[in-house]
Amino acid sequence: MSRLLTFFKHVDGWSMYPIVALGMFLAFFAMVTLWALYTRNADMDRYAKLPLDADDQTPTL
């Protein structure tokens, strides 16, 4: 990561916004990935049974 920051510091016209945006994206992606990996199968089965539209008569949880 330090090599990337060094590269961006030496490029003219770049500001910190792209670096911050990349960091926020990577943090969000990592959190969603960890959530998906560590969520129990029973919870995923419950989420799979939720109705997707209002016409469906499946009982909600």
trRosetta pair geometry for C-beta under 8 A, 3 or more apart (Angstrom, degrees):
i j d omega theta_ij theta_ji phi_ij phi_ji
1 4 5.6 -53 -156 34 41 113
1 5 6.4 39 149 -17 70 104
2 5 5.6 -52 -146 39 37 111
2 6 6.2 43 152 -23 67 104
3 6 5.6 -51 -147 36 32 114
3 7 6.4 37 151 -22 63 103
4 7 5.6 -51 -151 32 32 114
4 8 6.5 25 154 -13 65 106
4 19 7.9 147 132 -121 105 101
5 8 5.8 -56 -146 40 33 107
5 9 6.3 37 154 -25 66 105
5 19 6.8 69 -108 -134 78 142
6 9 5.8 -53 -148 31 30 113
6 10 6.7 15 159 -9 62 110
7 10 6.4 -74 -157 41 28 101
7 11 6.6 26 153 -26 67 109
8 11 5.8 -52 -143 27 37 112
8 14 5.2 -124 -167 126 82 153
8 18 7.3 -157 -135 79 136 113
8 19 5.8 144 119 -66 172 119
9 14 8.0 -106 -83 79 17 122
11 14 4.6 52 89 -6 106 129
14 18 6.6 -67 -158 31 99 127
15 18 7.2 118 69 6 66 84
16 19 5.3 -64 -160 46 57 113
16 20 5.7 56 145 -24 85 106
17 20 5.8 -57 -141 39 30 108
17 21 6.1 30 160 -19 66 108
18 21 5.6 -55 -143 39 31 112
18 22 6.2 34 157 -20 65 105
19 22 5.8 -52 -148 36 30 111
19 23 6.4 31 153 -18 63 107
20 23 5.6 -55 -148 37 32 113
20 24 6.3 32 154 -19 66 105
21 24 5.8 -53 -146 37 31 110
21 25 6.4 33 154 -19 64 106
22 25 5.7 -54 -147 36 31 112
22 26 6.3 27 156 -16 65 107
23 26 5.9 -55 -144 38 29 108
23 27 6.2 29 157 -19 64 108
24 27 5.8 -55 -145 37 30 111
24 28 6.3 27 157 -16 65 108
25 28 5.9 -59 -147 39 28 108
25 29 6.1 27 156 -18 65 110
26 29 5.6 -54 -142 39 30 112
26 30 6.2 32 157 -21 64 107
27 30 5.8 -55 -147 36 28 111
27 31 6.4 28 154 -19 63 106
28 31 5.8 -54 -148 35 31 111
28 32 6.4 26 157 -15 66 106
29 32 6.0 -56 -146 39 29 107
29 33 6.2 30 155 -19 64 110
30 33 5.7 -56 -145 38 29 113
30 34 6.3 27 158 -16 65 107
31 34 5.9 -56 -146 39 29 108
31 35 6.2 32 154 -21 64 107
32 35 5.6 -52 -146 35 32 114
32 36 6.3 30 155 -18 65 106
33 36 5.9 -57 -149 37 29 109
33 37 6.3 24 155 -16 64 110
34 37 5.7 -57 -143 39 32 109
34 38 6.0 2 168 4 68 116
35 38 6.6 -75 -139 50 21 91
35 39 6.0 34 163 -42 64 107
36 39 6.2 -41 -137 12 24 114
39 43 5.3 -104 177 76 98 131
39 44 6.0 110 120 -53 117 96
40 43 4.8 96 65 4 83 101
40 44 7.3 -152 99 -3 46 86
41 44 5.5 -55 -149 39 39 112
41 45 6.3 43 153 -22 70 102
42 45 5.7 -50 -148 33 32 112
42 46 6.6 35 151 -20 63 104
43 46 5.6 -53 -152 34 35 113
43 47 6.5 34 151 -18 67 104
44 47 5.5 -51 -147 37 35 111
44 48 6.3 39 152 -25 65 105
45 48 5.6 -52 -147 32 32 115
45 49 6.7 28 155 -18 63 106
46 49 6.1 -61 -154 34 31 108
46 50 7.5 48 147 -40 60 92
46 61 5.6 161 -169 173 101 179
47 50 5.9 -35 -162 0 40 117
49 58 6.7 -152 173 167 80 138
49 61 6.8 84 89 -34 111 123
50 58 7.9 153 -165 103 18 129
50 60 6.8 39 -135 -135 75 76
50 61 6.6 -81 -86 19 83 106
51 54 7.7 102 130 -93 131 21
51 56 3.9 -178 -143 80 119 133
51 58 4.9 167 -70 56 101 108
51 60 6.6 -73 12 -84 105 83
52 56 6.8 81 42 -12 61 147
53 56 5.5 112 66 -12 73 100
